[in-house]
Amino acid sequence: QVQLVESGGGLVQAGGSLRLSCAASGRTFSSYAMGWFRRAPGKEREFVAAISWSGGSTYYAGSVKGRFTISRDSAKNTVYLQMNSLKPEDTAVYYCAAAPVGTSYYSSDYDYWGQGTQVTVSS
């Protein structure tokens, strides 16, 4: 079992930055790949970024590549999403998730999900 709790969301102006955190409980955290997804109002949930269990591999959606950075600190059981150069279209609820089978773009491969944190980017 892995429980995930996101934090760090908020309201920011376009061009600004936020860092999301996802704290995990459960001693098997280090064996899971981790991902961030988001759901904007009226849209389906979409992949944002993923990181392998070792932290050695990262993957990004094209819309955030070069602006967002995913990282993990296994000693703290935490995964981060640094978001820079934010745009109004980044407004969404952001979710972290844990996948036992490795990094994936597909939400169905993730077994555990946090409750989400709201990010709002004003123009």
Secondary structure, DSSP 8 states (H G I E B T S, - for coil): --EEEEE--EEEETT--EEEEEEEESTTGGGSEEEEEEE-TTS--EEEEEE-TTS--EEE-TTTBTTEEEEEEGGGTEEEEEE-S--GGG-EEEEEEEETT---S-GGG--EE---EEEEEE-
